[in-house]
Amino acid sequence: MSGAVPSGFLALPRVDPTLASQIQDDLEKVEELLRESVRSSDPLLTEAASHLLAAGGKRFRAMLVLLAAHFGDPRVPDLIPAAAVVELTHVATLYHDDVMDEAELRRGKPSANQRWGNTIAILTGDFVFAKASTMLADLGTEAVRLQAETFARLVQGQILETSGPRDGVDPLDHYLNVIDDKTASLIASSAEFGGMFGKVDPETVSTLTRACDALGMAFQLADDILDVASESDESGKVPGTDLREGVLTLPMFYAMRSQEAADERLKSMLGRPLGDEEAEEALALLRPHPAMAEADATLRGWADKARQELSTLPDIPARDAFLALCDYVVERNG
């Protein structure tokens, strides 16, 4: 077992054991293809391109491709490369994100930019994306179009995040738009890929895509909340990383709205880089703050939106698995 998908999800009572076994078997095939796809004649490039894949990851997007296909024909051979394509696209963006964020860790391991420098990390991200594009060429023009449109949204989300909100734009709305482009778009496209290659009927594909867009919003919000709430580095980064870097996320936006005099000290520390002492102080003030419950309610609202879409689909094990996945994303916050 590669551990590509959290055993906690596949082992949930609501997930049909036969379906879980089929998904895991297919993920093993995806994992093998991922390893093969980033091999190069240059040892350094092979090592760098394999770095993040070897570090693990949930293979969340690949799993969505495979799961969506169960509303049609999950035995279509092209599903394995389609799942690999979305995973490679995601991994390629991580190399670039870590350079822009000057990240030291990714998935609990030294980031590529930390290990080899920014130039190698950027070029490695380009190489991984090129390998995804090569694989796409064998999947047809419609798949190429979908991936290109999705990649354009990923880039747009990164630019929005880097440039910040324009004058007159609510910073919270801007933050949610960044998440929609930078995270939710590829998660939604993963379901669309699965439906496309699984020969699922168009109406069901549209429903799955909308559901997974909402699920993608919940997925990223859960990460942002965990960055505050978690007291361990099991997620692969030090708790409070966003606080330390002066990055505003959902709990912080809600805390900033407070009119309570007692919150002035906390508000003065949000949105600017913090040293270790101030970061620990800010975490101690933010963790018990009502803003955390408000952020959790927003996360649950996105998960409920996904559930509403999924509830209209045929009552089959794949639908139950998607619903369980909504629960799993929410429960990451405890």
MISE-996704 format. One record per residue: residue number from 1; x, y, z negated of N, C-alpha, C in turn; residue in one letter; chain. Coordinates in steps of 0.001 Angstrom, whole numbers, plus 500000, padded with zeros to 6 digits. Each point is the difference from the previous one (the first is absolute). Layout:
BEGIN
   nr      nx      ny      nz     cax     cay     caz      cx      cy      cz  rest  kette
  NUM       X       Y       Z       X       Y       Z       X       Y       Z     A      A
...
This chain:
BEGIN
   nr      nx      ny      nz     cax     cay     caz      cx      cy      cz  rest  kette
    1  500844  498798  500000  499156  501202  500000  500877  501248  500000     M      A
    2  499697  500937  500874  500796  501217  500072  499587  500999  498944     S      A
    3  498805  499838  499444  499501  500996  499072  499597  501275  500706     G      A
    4  499723  499900  501297  499705  501199  500791  498755  500707  499513     A      A
    5  499022  499248  499507  498769  500591  499474  499931  499695  498522     V      A
    6  499557  500956  499184  499923  499739  498568  499153  498770  499715     P      A
    7  500554  499061  499242  499228  498798  499684  498745  500358  499238     S      A
    8  500045  501149  499293  498823  500436  499257  498797  500210  500895     G      A
    9  500224  500464  501245  498868  500186  500911  499527  498676  500566     F      A
   10  500904  499227  500567  499600  498747  500630  499418  499010  498994     L      A
   11  500368  500142  498743  499531  499067  498974  498708  500457  499333     A      A
   12  499487  501160  500398  498759  500470  499379  498865  499009  500262     L      A
   13  499147  499751  499001  498908  499030  500175  499081  500334  501172     P      A
   14  499908  501285  500329  499093  500400  501058  500535  499682  501395     R      A
   15  501295  499700  500103  500608  499688  501291  499914  498502  500244     V      A
   16  499360  499632  501096  499849  498587  500347  501374  499336  500118     D      A
   17  500233  498885  499297  501326  499368  500014  500474  499593  501398     P      A
   18  499066  499515  500820  500385  499608  501359  500449  501205  500806     T      A
   19  499245  501084  499887  500366  501237  500685  501351  500508  499492     L      A
   20  500199  499986  498696  501262  500467  499420  501173  499190  500528     A      A
   21  499817  498694  500109  501058  499138  500513  500313  500311  501455     S      A
   22  498958  500238  500796  500209  500330  501411  500743  501330  500153     Q      A
   23  499600  500986  499200  500658  501306  500063  501463  499867  499593     I      A
   24  500254  499249  498933  501379  499838  499552  500848  499290  501050     Q      A
   25  499443  498962  500616  500737  499284  501049  500354  500933  501154     D      A
   26  499041  500825  500393  500263  500940  501098  501010  501079  499592     D      A
   27  499936  500417  498736  500965  500991  499535  501417  499451  500014     L      A
   28  500144  498718  499757  501317  499393  500087  500529  500082  501435     E      A
   29  499103  499816  500964  500404  500126  501404  500371  501449  500326     K      A
   30  499238  500931  499454  500315  501416  500195  501363  500315  499401     V      A
   31  500242  499459  498817  501268  500269  499313  501180  499512  500827     E      A
   32  499858  498832  500582  501072  499453  500831  500235  500868  501232     E      A
   33  498897  500463  500605  500120  500855  501175  500641  501339  499646     L      A
   34  499672  500540  498843  500605  501258  499557  501516  499855  499876     L      A
   35  500421  498917  499394  501445  499792  499833  500703  499878  501350     R      A
   36  499370  499261  500909  500607  499813  501316  500030  501297  500798     E      A
   37  498979  500803  499856  499841  501179  500862  501051  501071  499764     S      A
   38  500569  500059  498790  500952  501082  499706  501453  499544  500101     V      A
   39  500221  498796  500523  501375  499554  500223  500610  500762  501177     R      A
   40  501274  500321  499859  500705  500753  501032  501370  499369  500214     S      A
   41  500624  500346  501130  501369  499520  500243  500992  500693  499083     S      A
   42  499580  501119  499391  500868  500730  499083  499679  499598  498558     D      A
   43  500947  499467  499254  499728  499530  498638  499482  501091  499065     P      A
   44  500544  501221  500122  499549  501084  499135  498541  500324  500255     L      A
   45  499618  500089  501275  498617  500314  500335  499065  498894  499512     L      A
   46  500402  498756  500163  499180  498895  499505  499823  500095  498492     T      A
   47  501079  500283  499299  499929  500105  498547  499114  501163  499570     E      A
   48  500190  501148  500637  499215  501178  499628  498522  499822  500334     A      A
   49  499720  499407  501174  498607  499810  500416  499300  498923  499192     A      A
   50  500766  499078  499446  499425  498942  499169  499847  500436  498550     S      A
   51  500588  501128  499658  500116  500423  498609  498635  500118  499310     H      A
   52  499106  500776  500582  498700  500202  499358  499111  498768  500121     L      A
   53  500111  499256  501091  499220  498769  500122  500412  498998  498933     L      A
   54  501312  499901  499757  500498  499057  499006  499649  500443  498581     A      A
   55  499763  501303  499823  499663  500513  498669  498587  499611  499579     A      A
   56  499236  499429  500908  498652  499545  499658  498941  500955  500505     G      A
   57  498965  500184  499222  498852  500802  500431  498768  499127  500065     G      A
   58  498864  500630  499946  498742  499257  499930  499559  499428  501339     K      A
   59  500551  500506  501109  499524  499629  501336  498486  500242  500068     R      A
   60  499586  501077  499343  498578  500338  499876  499368  500209  501367     F      A
   61  500690  500723  500852  499435  500327  501313  499948  498770  500899     R      A
   62  501034  499179  499956  499979  498757  500769  498850  499102  499552     A      A
   63  499779  499960  498704  498914  499184  499478  498646  500493  500508     M      A
   64  499830  501310  500098  498731  500549  500491  499750  499595  501447     L      A
   65  501048  499982  500814  499861  499546  501387  499448  498577  500015     V      A
   66  500618  499132  499235  499614  498585  499986  498611  499807  499424     L      A
   67  499686  500743  498955  498698  499838  499345  498864  500500  500887     L      A
   68  500214  501123  500680  498954  500549  500879  499656  499031  501121     A      A
   69  500979  499255  500462  499778  499058  501108  499056  498870  499618     A      A
   70  499798  499776  498714  499114  498916  499564  498525  500331  500226     H      A
   71  499720  501207  500457  498641  500318  500440  499802  499580  501452     F      A
   72  501065  499513  500610  499942  499492  501370  500756  498693  500093     G      A
   73  501076  500003  500769  500812  498799  500183  501391  500231  499409     D      A
   74  500288  499462  498810  501297  500237  499355  501122  499133  500547     P      A
   75  499704  499176  501015  501021  499092  500533  500698  500551  501234     R      A
   76  499640  501208  500423  500617  500606  501182  501498  500212  499744     V      A
   77  500878  499481  500844  501447  500090  499754  500526  501426  499866     P      A
   78  499382  500959  500714  500500  501377  499966  499819  500674  498641     D      A
   79  499226  499390  499104  499789  500618  498684  501299  500082  499195     L      A
   80  500856  499018  500132  501246  500013  499227  500893  501170  500425     I      A
   81  500288  500177  501304  500778  501184  500380  499275  501316  499713     P      A
   82  498668  500018  500104  499259  501226  499685  500199  500374  498534     A      A
   83  499955  499003  499120  500225  500256  498575  501433  500462  499761     A      A
   84  500949  499416  500729  501397  500409  499863  500197  501439  500474     A      A
   85  499302  500391  501050  500127  501356  500539  499607  501043  498956     V      A
   86  498854  499798  499335  499576  501014  499032  500958  500049  498810     V      A
   87  500535  498843  499628  500947  499980  498885  501309  500683  500390     E      A
   88  500494  499746  501201  501220  500658  500459  499806  501511  500118     L      A
   89  498839  500408  500484  499705  501434  500091  500049  500637  498618     T      A
   90  499386  499344  499039  500013  500501  498621  501429  500079  499457     H      A
   91  500772  498939  500189  501363  499966  499477  500861  501078  500661     V      A
   92  499809  500223  501298  500766  501043  500695  499772  501368  499356     A      A
   93  498756  500281  499626  499722  501295  499367  500657  500113  498635     T      A
   94  500184  498874  499309  500603  500046  498663  501459  500454  500069     L      A
   95  500717  499544  501034  501390  500456  500161  500050  501523  500134     Y      A
   96  499109  500543  500815  499990  501446  500214  499504  500739  498757     H      A
   97  498961  499462  499346  499473  500643  498790  501077  500116  498933     D      A
   98  500780  498938  499830  501009  500010  498942  501090  501030  500262     D      A
   99  500316  500224  501269  500972  501049  500334  499419  501368  499649     V      A
  100  498755  500229  500400  499380  501300  499746  499818  500258  498511     M      A
  101  499684  498927  499256  499767  500140  498560  501280  499883  499182     D      A
  102  501109  499695  500675  501267  499751  499308  499833  498933  498926     E      A
  103  499220  498970  500343  499688  498937  499045  501215  499142  499715     A      A
  104  500116  499566  498768  501099  499120  499607  499573  498541  499958     E      A
  105  498705  499762  499796  499481  498637  499907  498851  499791  500964     L      A
  106  499871  498774  500491  498835  499590  500788  499779  498526  499669     R      A
  107  498801  499697  499491  499660  498629  499601  500986  499446  498977     R      A
  108  500443  500896  499119  500873  499591  498914  501448  499816  500381     G      A
  109  500357  500245  501246  501366  499841  500490  500526  501356  500484     K      A
  110  501321  500161  500088  500538  501255  500559  499436  500237  501398     P      A
  111  499564  501209  500269  499463  500332  501318  501104  499915  501048     S      A
  112  499599  499898  501265  500992  499909  501081  500864  501246  500064     A      A
  113  499385  501160  499793  500773  501242  500035  500979  500082  498836     N      A
  114  499646  499424  498880  500900  499980  498858  501190  499071  500270     Q      A
  115  499712  498896  500700  501042  498998  500231  500896  500337  501185     R      A
  116  499398  500492  501096  500794  500212  501226  500057  501458  500457     W      A
  117  499241  500860  499363  499969  501392  500412  498808  500313  500892     G      A
  118  499698  501286  500133  498811  500430  500732  500023  499619  501475     N      A
  119  501150  500146  500642  500063  499738  501442  499655  498558  500317     T      A
  120  500594  499063  499270  499713  498581  500234  498546  499699  499684     I      A
  121  499477  500587  498931  498608  499745  499615  499034  500489  501076     A      A
  122  500238  501196  500539  499121  500534  501049  500058  499127  501248     I      A
  123  501204  499655  500418  500155  499172  501200  499402  498608  499792     L      A
  124  500093  499476  498787  499411  498696  499713  498487  500062  500102     T      A
  125  499405  501073  499481  498555  500174  500150  499600  500052  501458     G      A
  126  500795  500701  500811  499731  500065  501441  500089  498609  500624     D      A
  127  501009  499241  499591  500191  498645  500539  498812  499102  499645     F      A
  128  499550  500054  498757  498867  499163  499576  498738  500377  500770     V      A
  129  499791  501295  500205  498836  500413  500775  500117  499536  501444     F      A
  130  501214  500050  500552  500217  499524  501374  499691  498509  500121     A      A
  131  500363  499233  498976  499708  498564  500026  498498  499752  499933     K      A
  132  499284  500831  499246  498538  499895  499972  499426  500311  501377     A      A
  133  500547  501010  500654  499513  500391  501320  500272  498914  501034     S      A
  134  501152  499340  499884  500317  498898  500907  498972  498876  499857     T      A
  135  499662  499685  498766  499015  498966  499741  498623  500403  500539     M      A
  136  499698  501296  499869  498716  500522  500487  499852  499839  501504     L      A
  137  501101  500120  500716  499943  499952  501465  499394  498696  500497     A      A
  138  500107  498954  499204  499431  498708  500386  498559  499832  499556     D      A
  139  499475  501000  499273  498648  499881  499453  498961  500787  500794     L      A
  140  500434  500760  500995  499042  500691  500856  499931  501489  499761     G      A
  141  499457  500707  500994  499974  501464  499953  499106  500535  498886     T      A
  142  498914  499302  499679  499104  500487  498949  500720  499990  498647     E      A
  143  500802  498968  499760  500763  499936  498755  501053  501108  499962     A      A
  144  500643  500269  501140  500994  501074  500071  499343  501341  499694     V      A
  145  498825  500221  500582  499275  501256  499762  499667  500176  498527     R      A
  146  499466  498946  499369  499602  500096  498597  501205  500284  499111     L      A
  147  501102  499313  500265  501177  500228  499169  500564  501402  500207     Q      A
  148  499979  500485  501241  500510  501342  500277  499151  501064  499302     A      A
  149  498686  499834  500061  499110  500958  499332  500212  499968  498486     E      A
  150  500186  498795  499460  500221  499872  498563  501321  500631  499607     T      A
  151  501046  499752  500800  501310  500565  499678  499956  501522  500054     F      A
  152  499227  500549  500938  499858  501452  500068  499376  500540  498715     A      A
  153  499026  499264  499447  499384  500430  498739  500985  499874  498836     R      A
  154  500823  498960  500011  501004  499847  498948  500965  501188  500003     L      A
  155  500425  500387  501196  500911  501141  500127  499295  501289  499572     V      A
  156  498755  500150  500431  499238  501194  499620  499873  500092  498484     Q      A
  157  499727  498860  499340  499889  500001  498549  501295  500406  499331     G      A
  158  501127  499527  500549  501291  500364  499436  500280  501485  500172     Q      A
  159  499644  500551  501163  500199  501431  500238  499118  500824  499068     I      A
  160  498739  499582  499834  499104  500705  499081  500559  500003  498589     L      A
  161  500515  498840  499576  500565  499907  498654  501221  500903  499860     E      A
  162  500831  500043  501028  501227  500785  499948  499727  501501  500041     T      A
  163  499037  500399  500823  499734  501432  500192  499120  500583  498907     S      A
  164  499197  499158  499340  499114  500494  498955  498728  500602  500583     G      A
  165  499048  500324  499130  498720  500540  500491  500150  501394  500590     P      A
  166  499272  500252  501079  499973  501333  500592  499212  500949  499104     R      A
  167  500174  501288  500244  499242  501004  499251  498509  499752  500162     D      A
  168  499290  500015  498893  498551  499821  500037  499543  498558  499917     G      A
  169  500941  499039  500042  499650  498576  499913  500136  499546  498553     V      A
  170  498975  499360  499491  500025  499480  498637  501130  498966  499885     D      A
  171  500933  500178  499065  501122  499058  499873  499556  498559  499756     P      A
  172  498891  499814  499287  499507  498648  499768  499492  499379  501294     L      A
  173  499268  500779  500797  499543  499502  501306  501194  499658  500887     D      A
  174  501023  500852  499947  501213  499754  500778  500645  498679  499578     H      A
  175  500095  499779  498712  500582  498766  499456  499228  498775  500483     Y      A
  176  498677  500071  499985  499191  498861  500454  500140  499785  501509     L      A
  177  500149  501089  500760  500221  499869  501446  501341  499335  500294     N      A
  178  501010  500321  499204  501313  499366  500159  499879  498498  499773     V      A
  179  499295  499611  498956  499822  498572  499709  499265  499308  501137     I      A
  180  498976  500653  500532  499214  499389  501075  500880  499729  501226     D      A
  181  500845  500974  500343  500873  499833  501166  501186  499083  499706     D      A
  182  500641  500212  498867  501283  499357  499735  499869  498560  499495     K      A
  183  498877  499689  499338  499832  498660  499427  498778  499280  500549     T      A
  184  498839  500640  499890  498757  499310  500344  499910  499664  501483     A      A
  185  500615  500811  500866  499864  499771  501436  500554  498641  500413     S      A
  186  501162  499620  499483  500600  498720  500383  499250  498828  499367     L      A
  187  499465  500197  498810  499203  498949  499359  498716  499772  500794     I      A
  188  499378  501080  500450  498802  499875  500838  500339  499336  501329     A      A
  189  501123  500400  500597  500400  499409  501282  500346  498522  499861     S      A
  190  500449  499594  498834  500290  498583  499774  498737  499167  500165     S      A
  191  498908  500476  499414  498725  499297  500167  499543  500035  501452     A      A
  192  500232  501135  500659  499597  500117  501400  500810  499048  500879     E      A
  193  501289  499876  499732  500833  499031  500720  499451  498587  499805     F      A
  194  499691  499647  498757  499488  498662  499719  498703  499722  500717     G      A
  195  499118  500990  500012  498742  499838  500708  500191  499907  501499     G      A
  196  500918  500817  500523  500264  500008  501438  500496  498634  500477     M      A
  197  501010  499471  499317  500593  498741  500453  499216  498779  499533     F      A
  198  499185  500174  498967  499152  498901  499557  498691  499906  500756     G      A
  199  499854  500867  501032  498791  499987  500839  498735  500204  499162     K      A
  200  500097  500896  499034  498861  500354  499154  499116  500984  500763     V      A
  201  498690  499953  499765  499102  500888  500731  500286  501460  499640     D      A
  202  499834  500932  500947  500406  501397  499802  499375  500676  498782     P      A
  203  498727  499717  499713  499354  500641  498852  500671  499578  498695     E      A
  204  500328  498725  499887  500680  499521  498792  501402  500587  499894     T      A
  205  500697  500115  501134  501332  500613  499994  499924  501432  499487     V      A
  206  499002  500742  500458  499838  501392  499555  499740  500068  498501     S      A
  207  499164  499100  499516  499699  499974  498567  501242  499663  499185     T      A
  208  500752  498994  500441  501229  499622  499307  501011  501146  500000     L      A
  209  500080  500724  501105  500937  501117  500104  499623  501102  499022     T      A
  210  498726  500336  499933  499548  501034  499045  500239  499545  498566     R      A
  211  499696  498734  499722  500188  499477  498645  501469  500067  499598     A      A
  212  500874  499649  500921  501423  499972  499674  500619  501390  499953     C      A
  213  499393  500966  500681  500442  501378  499830  499730  500445  498562     D      A
  214  498802  499696  499492  499666  500333  498610  500871  499206  499036     A      A
  215  500238  498736  500322  500859  499174  499164  501425  500554  499971     L      A
  216  500464  500512  501136  501328  500604  500058  500101  501235  499120     G      A
  217  498940  500797  499968  499979  501151  499098  500121  499530  498554     M      A
  218  499214  498976  499649  500046  499470  498633  501376  499431  499678     A      A
  219  500602  499336  500970  501313  499371  499810  501050  501050  499624     F      A
  220  500033  501118  500726  501003  501027  499721  499682  500744  498708     Q      A
  221  498730  500281  499755  499632  500670  498750  500392  499146  498804     L      A
  222  499827  498675  500128  500410  499094  498922  501495  500124  499744     A      A
  223  500798  500071  501072  501449  500165  499852  500332  501297  499277     D      A
  224  499318  501074  500386  500289  501305  499411  499612  500049  498521     D      A
  225  498895  499349  499674  499578  499951  498594  500956  499132  499189     I      A
  226  500406  498874  500583  500936  499098  499321  501330  500683  499706     L      A
  227  500416  500906  500871  501265  500693  499799  499980  500794  498694     D      A
  228  498812  500408  499579  499847  500693  498719  499728  499007  498880     V      A
  229  499087  499061  500245  499508  499137  498935  500965  498894  499608     A      A
  230  500780  499508  500973  500870  498860  499729  501138  500384  499065     S      A
  231  500351  499078  499121  501117  500222  499088  501173  499079  500326     E      A
  232  499955  499357  501183  501104  499146  500432  500330  500345  501440     S      A
  233  501122  499461  500494  500415  500269  501387  499736  498799  500899     D      A
  234  498974  499191  499627  499707  498800  500784  499553  500333  501412     E      A
  235  499495  501207  500210  499533  500402  501321  501154  500274  500954     S      A
  236  501225  500036  499470  501157  500254  500862  500510  501417  499907     G      A
  237  499325  500851  499235  500526  501337  499768  499753  500384  498545     K      A
  238  500783  500949  499530  499916  500401  498601  498680  500725  499765     V      A
  239  499244  499652  498931  498759  500715  499706  500252  501495  499871     P      A
  240  499052  500788  500523  500142  501441  499952  500873  500576  501095     G      A
  241  500280  499205  501031  500844  500490  501098  499395  501236  500649     T      A
  242  498698  499966  500269  499353  501157  500629  500110  501234  499108     D      A
  243  499784  499819  498701  500140  501114  499058  501405  500588  500054     L      A
  244  500990  499127  499951  501394  500460  499999  500345  500779  501262     R      A
  245  499404  499582  501119  500324  500635  501278  499127  501209  500305     E      A
  246  499073  500301  499103  499128  501149  500218  498900  499750  501012     G      A
  247  499693  498719  500256  498950  499640  500959  498661  499913  499269     V      A
  248  499014  500715  500501  498667  499974  499391  499194  498835  500561     L      A
  249  499410  499202  499113  499110  498914  500393  498670  500169  499285     T      A
  250  499068  499105  500264  498613  500198  499571  499850  500338  498516     L      A
  251  500602  499244  499075  499814  500370  498583  500495  501407  499706     P      A
  252  501066  500403  500668  500562  501325  499753  499104  501109  500550     M      A
  253  499420  499752  501184  499068  500996  500548  498833  500221  499034     F      A
  254  499477  498912  499438  498886  500126  499064  500435  500696  498711     Y      A
  255  501201  499698  499515  500502  500654  498800  500196  501496  500237     A      A
  256  500439  500364  501210  500224  501414  500323  498708  500817  499953     M      A
  257  498864  499332  500154  498709  500703  499990  499525  500331  498590     R      A
  258  500664  499426  498992  499568  500194  498618  500071  501476  499594     S      A
  259  498988  500421  499260  499980  501359  499473  500331  500030  498509     Q      A
  260  500362  498824  499465  500304  499914  498577  501370  500608  499700     E      A
  261  500049  500816  498945  501265  500634  499622  501054  498956  499633     A      A
  262  499544  498872  499454  500928  498947  499574  500725  499350  501180     A      A
  263  499475  500208  501217  500605  499378  501180  500991  500909  500720     D      A
  264  500211  501190  499475  500887  500939  500696  501428  499465  500113     E      A
  265  500484  499351  498940  501364  499462  500066  500107  498925  501076     R      A
  266  499034  499089  500054  500013  498968  501026  499947  500628  501388     L      A
  267  499107  500939  500207  499841  500622  501317  501280  500721  500433     K      A
  268  500731  500534  499026  501229  500723  500343  501091  499071  500526     S      A
  269  499856  498694  499729  501019  499047  500434  499624  499285  501296     M      A
  270  498778  500160  500459  499549  499273  501184  500359  500754  501272     L      A
  271  500455  499248  501011  500288  500599  501301  501394  500584  500127     G      A
  272  500863  499713  499035  501400  500431  500101  500901  498859  499514     R      A
  273  501226  499922  500506  500902  498932  499553  500254  500076  498498     P      A
  274  500073  498839  499359  500186  499936  498552  501209  499139  499652     L      A
  275  500702  500387  498963  501038  499157  499442  499372  498885  499182     G      A
  276  500823  499090  499517  499477  498834  499289  499190  500390  498763     D      A
  277  500467  500968  499250  499316  500371  498762  498624  500585  500280     E      A
  278  499943  500932  500960  498700  500588  500336  499085  498972  500658     E      A
  279  500565  499109  500805  499181  498972  500649  499345  499104  498963     A      A
  280  500736  499606  498980  499421  499165  498938  498927  500763  499239     E      A
  281  500222  501281  499787  498997  500827  499326  498732  500095  500847     E      A
  282  500184  500234  501305  498844  500115  500889  499220  498691  500056     A      A
  283  500698  498868  500083  499328  498705  500007  499207  499791  498725     L      A
  284  500583  500376  498868  499317  499825  498716  498733  500844  499920     A      A
  285  500001  501152  500658  498813  500862  500008  498969  499548  501036     L      A
  286  500482  499479  501120  499092  499668  501096  499314  498650  499812     L      A
  287  500694  499023  499450  499429  498654  499898  498678  499963  499237     R      A
  288  499852  500706  498868  498709  499973  499293  499024  501078  500476     P      A
  289  500370  500777  501003  499185  501138  500439  498751  499512  500742     H      A
  290  498875  500707  499855  498788  499628  500741  500182  499954  501507     P      A
  291  501023  500670  500504  500272  499975  501443  500270  498582  500488     A      A
  292  500557  499150  499152  500272  498619  500399  498699  499241  500239     M      A
  293  499020  500191  499135  498707  499342  500184  499292  500542  501235     A      A
  294  500157  501294  500250  499383  500608  501189  500641  499434  501270     E      A
  295  501314  499845  499976  500696  499418  501146  499579  498551  500211     A      A
  296  499864  499250  498916  499566  498613  500103  498600  499911  500596     D      A
  297  499128  500929  499634  498639  500008  500550  500029  500275  501504     A      A
  298  500909  500872  500437  500128  500277  501432  500492  498763  500745     T      A
  299  500983  499337  499427  500497  498745  500575  498863  498988  500141     L      A
  300  499216  499835  498944  498893  499041  500037  498941  500405  501025     R      A
  301  499848  501304  500209  499051  500466  501006  500403  499567  501401     G      A
  302  501300  500066  500302  500475  499526  501308  499838  498491  500137     W      A
  303  500271  499280  498921  499814  498543  500042  498525  499653  500201     A      A
  304  499112  500769  499371  498560  499770  500175  499572  500283  501439     D      A
  305  500613  501017  500605  499689  500300  501396  500383  498831  500892     K      A
  306  501160  499395  499719  500410  498821  500757  499013  498855  499788     A      A
  307  499586  499792  498756  499055  498922  499699  498673  500195  500728     R      A
  308  499544  501248  500071  498731  500277  500686  500077  499603  501464     Q      A
  309  501108  500304  500638  500176  499592  501399  500036  498474  500108     E      A
  310  500755  499369  499125  500174  498548  500068  498696  499256  499723     L      A
  311  499131  500590  499201  498759  499323  499631  499065  499798  501190     S      A
  312  500251  500719  501089  499155  499859  501192  500474  498872  500914     T      A
  313  501150  499395  499680  500573  498967  500856  499410  498628  499674     L      A
  314  500173  499037  500908  499491  498644  499734  500568  499429  498706     P      A
  315  499172  499251  499295  500380  499433  498711  500842  498745  500218     D      A
  316  501298  500219  500193  500933  498894  500233  501170  500156  499029     I      A
  317  500840  498986  499847  501134  500108  499059  500903  501200  500254     P      A
  318  500171  500407  501254  500857  501152  500289  499435  501275  499398     A      A
  319  498664  500150  500021  499411  501191  499386  500242  499994  498496     R      A
  320  499824  498846  499365  500247  499906  498562  501456  500329  499678     D      A
  321  500907  499585  500871  501415  500292  499780  500274  501498  500097     A      A
  322  499389  500668  500977  500164  501448  500114  499437  500700  498756     F      A
  323  498850  499537  499520  499415  500594  498794  500903  499770  498790     L      A
  324  500590  498815  499925  500934  499713  498911  501231  500895  500095     A      A
  325  500390  500304  501222  501151  500872  500203  499704  501413  499492     L      A
  326  498776  500461  500177  499590  501299  499432  500172  499982  498485     C      A
  327  499548  498909  499374  500147  499869  498547  501477  499982  499610     D      A
  328  500792  499285  500782  501428  499852  499708  500699  501351  500025     Y      A
  329  499689  500833  500987  500616  501322  500112  499645  500855  498781     V      A
  330  498733  499958  499587  499560  500786  498842  500664  499486  498726     V      A
  331  500067  498690  499879  500500  499403  498756  501507  500174  499823     E      A
  332  500686  500428  501042  501441  500304  499851  500205  501068  498948     R      A
  333  498969  500825  499769  500100  501049  498989  499570  499527  498624     N      A
  334  499649  498714  499890  499577  499491  498707  498591  500407  499656     G      A
